[in-house]
Amino acid sequence: GDLGVAFSIYELPILQKYISHKTKLANKELIIGTGFLKSLKRNKIPERAEVNDLYNSFLDGADKIMFSGEVAISNDPVNVLMTANKVLRYFENEEIK
């Protein structure tokens, strides 16, 4: 979100990985917030790219995921949180083959 104002969109994935890595190395809590499930403001299921964003945050070791607009102005904020919980729990229990 905020990084997009200061840096090129092409740098954002690299910067997020770098910041996440440095945060975990420093034994600090990693909180990642972006429009993870923005499409759920109007739809019942998330877009594939949004699930990928959640997965990347999971792989980066996020201790917490922060939602804002998805919950604040959603038609169904409970669905947003339940969907995120379901997706993240799936990642926790799944082995990559």
Secondary structure, 3 states (H helix, E strand, C coil): CCHHHHCCCCCHHHHHHHHHHHHHHCCCCCEEECCCCHHHHCCCCCCHHHHHHHHHHHHCCCCEEECCHHHHCCCCHHHHHHHHHHHHHHHHHCCCC
